[in-house]
Amino acid sequence: IYLKVKMLEKCNFKWQDFQPHLANTFSTLKNDKSFVDVTLMSDDFHMVSAHKVVLSASSEYFKNVLSYRNHSHPLLYLDGISKNDLNNVIDYIYIGKIQIHQNY
């Protein structure tokens, strides 16, 4: 019996600036309303559009809430979250940093 074995070679590819590119893309997505598929509302009725995949990737809370029901564009009312807090959360998720002033 003659067996012919074919050797497979692997090619590895690495995107050198993947993380900075992803961070830049998230920042761009925050300001671009393309592909938004969820709206968040603060307790003072301020609404912010966002992306389910971005929210889910950054927060177990959002991942659980958004996977509970499969709706094409849910509206999430965030009780106890003010407009400023909501904007800070969105900035933190999309940009990765925020500046909050301490109250003494």
Buried (B, 14 or more C-beta within 10 A) or exposed (E): EEEEEEEEEEEEEEEEEEEEEEBEEBBEBBEEEEEBBBBBBBBEEBEBBBBBBBBBEBBEEBBEBBEEEEEEEBEBEBEEBEBEBBBBBBBBBBEEEEEEEEEE
